[in-house]
Amino acid sequence: MKITFIGHGYVGLVTAAVFADLGNTVYVIGHNQDKIDNLNKGIIPIFEPGLSELVKKNVDNGRLFFTLDYSPFIAESNAVFIAVGTPTTKTGDANLSTVLEVAEKIGKNLEGYTVVATKSTVPTGTNKKIQKILQENKASGAEFDYASVPEFLREGSAISDTVNPDRIVIGTESKKAQEVLVKLHEPINAPVIITNFETAELIKYAANSFLAVKISYANAIAKLSESLGADALKVLEGIGMDKRIGSMFLSPGPGYGGSCFPKDVKALISISKDVDYQFALLQEVENINHQAKRDIVRKARKVLGDLKNRKIGILGLSFKPKTDDMRDAQSIDIISWLENDGAKIKAFDPEAKETAKAVMPNLDIVDDAYGVAKDADLLIVVTDWNDFKELDFNKIKSLMKSPNIIDSRNIYNPQDLQALGFNYMGVGR
Ligand code: UGA
């Protein structure tokens, strides 16, 4: 098939590259000439394992094209996917201006029959709005059907999540659109749920919010375990073995961050308010998440007392490993709170140096973990990069002023570090 994606963020770029790799001809429409030129050379604007190779391979074999132009690509496509961002507004709602703008441009360029589908996460009701905009802007001879096809990929494992998803959700009442979309997804082996717009939209918010509930539950159990003398990791392992609960997304730490969970939990609270339902469970999930981040700073105060002029090294800046994404990264708040207390911060991240500089221009970012350890009073692991699991802790100890470590992701064995003379603090143990 010929398909077009609007947007080359994580969702647009990864899904476009995967569909090209499955044998389709794929056009990706962006809005920045430099980025488009780079993408056509296989240079991608984000760090995602395997993506650069997949894009380059499909650009080279003539199946993946990047452009600024809607014409003639929309007209030539069997299916068009909207995959632009929906960031949070000040009131906690999703900002839909780009999605709606793009819908108008697609509408104006439709020709013949096209399936238009939205992958961006949008609040219930938005898909009806998009459909209306397409209808109002299309030429009289053009025909289209519309669907909501939410995306469930995770950053850091985006390609394998797209190739092997747990399910494919297609929200449309049009039989013709169902046929096209089912055929397009045929090479992907996953159960397909066909439903209406509203249900598809809510599946996405309900899934992300439920995963956030699990993480906050794990953080609440961690907090409780610290007071009761229990080992939260064993408690969570113990409950996770119950198949009804499941062991995934139960790792306590500095709270969830990133471009999805914080935004989508907020949006679902806001969507609920609009229909007079106070989703108090999710409000508490946000509160626990905030406290999980605050707790890292509380622990730093517990170890060092007054933080004024104390040297603190931060290991990891991105919101999770295997990505350079700094959107809503836990490190931003933690560093700012430590700095408010007068601490002097040095940081290192294997991939997020440039992206972190963009949000924290004054942060002292050094070239490796040992540079962070030099003369530090305390080390804090904020992101669980594998690289940090293999550090030489004898060297780290010799470089530090005092061997204190807060392991906010529980990546080390406490006994090993204590045996080397470290004052170790994890989360929930
Ligand atoms: C999340 C969902 O997992 C995807 O299914 C969804 O498609 C995506 O949002 C989206 O809506 O686009 P992502 O934000 O890339 O994916 O990353 P996750 O792996 O879900 O991690 C989110 C945050 O939760 C990270 O900060 C991570 O460190 C934290 N986390 C995760 C925990 O603190 N504990 C856990 O047990 C798991």
Boltz pocket constraint, residues with backbone or C-beta under 6 A from the ligand:
constraints:
  - pocket:
      binder: B
      contacts: [[A, 121], [A, 151], [A, 152], [A, 153], [A, 154], [A, 155], [A, 156], [A, 208], [A, 211], [A, 215], [A, 248], [A, 249], [A, 250], [A, 251], [A, 252], [A, 253], [A, 254], [A, 255], [A, 256], [A, 257], [A, 258], [A, 259], [A, 260], [A, 261], [A, 319], [A, 320]]
      max_distance: 6.0
